[in-house]
Amino acid sequence: MVLHEFGHLATSLMIGIKVKSIGLCMKGIYIVRETGSPMKNLLISLAGPLTNIALILLFWNVSTTFVLANLCIAICNLVPVTGSDGDRVLFCLEQMQRESISSVRIR
């Protein structure tokens, strides 16, 4: 879980989104950051599960347990349940689609 959240954190910093705080609650680690554009938010939301997928590929022949744990984390986080990375990904895609439609109407 720490590496998953580090994926979000590193991506935020790489694309210029300032991180306000990092904390720990009953659900796990969380990051409070500035709001970015829908595309930046999409990248940040996907970064955690993509970190888990990278770990799966790196440790494929090393540790079955570690691979399965990361697979579960990636899949569970991509399910579009309220508050999950998957939920944020869908929201960002909807925002990007709305912006695209509204820019077509303006022209």
ChimeraX attribute file (.defattr): number of C-alpha atoms within 10 A of each C-alpha:
attribute: neighborCount
match mode: 1-to-1
recipient: residues
	/A:1	14
	/A:2	10
	/A:3	14
	/A:4	21
	/A:5	20
	/A:6	16
	/A:7	20
	/A:8	24
	/A:9	22
	/A:10	15
	/A:11	20
	/A:12	23
	/A:13	13
	/A:14	11
	/A:15	13
	/A:16	11
	/A:17	19
	/A:18	15
	/A:19	15
	/A:20	9
	/A:21	10
	/A:22	12
	/A:23	9
	/A:24	9
	/A:25	7
	/A:26	5
	/A:27	6
	/A:28	10
	/A:29	14
	/A:30	15
	/A:31	16
	/A:32	12
	/A:33	15
	/A:34	13
	/A:35	11
	/A:36	15
	/A:37	12
	/A:38	19
	/A:39	14
	/A:40	17
	/A:41	23
	/A:42	20
	/A:43	18
	/A:44	26
	/A:45	25
	/A:46	21
	/A:47	22
	/A:48	27
	/A:49	27
	/A:50	17
	/A:51	19
	/A:52	24
	/A:53	18
	/A:54	13
	/A:55	17
	/A:56	21
	/A:57	12
	/A:58	12
	/A:59	14
	/A:60	14
	/A:61	9
	/A:62	11
	/A:63	12
	/A:64	12
	/A:65	11
	/A:66	14
	/A:67	20
	/A:68	13
	/A:69	14
	/A:70	23
	/A:71	17
	/A:72	14
	/A:73	17
	/A:74	23
	/A:75	13
	/A:76	15
	/A:77	20
	/A:78	20
	/A:79	14
	/A:80	15
	/A:81	12
	/A:82	9
	/A:83	9
	/A:84	14
	/A:85	24
	/A:86	22
	/A:87	16
	/A:88	21
	/A:89	22
	/A:90	16
	/A:91	16
	/A:92	20
	/A:93	15
	/A:94	13
	/A:95	15
	/A:96	16
	/A:97	13
	/A:98	12
	/A:99	13
	/A:100	11
	/A:101	11
	/A:102	11
	/A:103	10
	/A:104	9
	/A:105	8
	/A:106	6
	/A:107	5
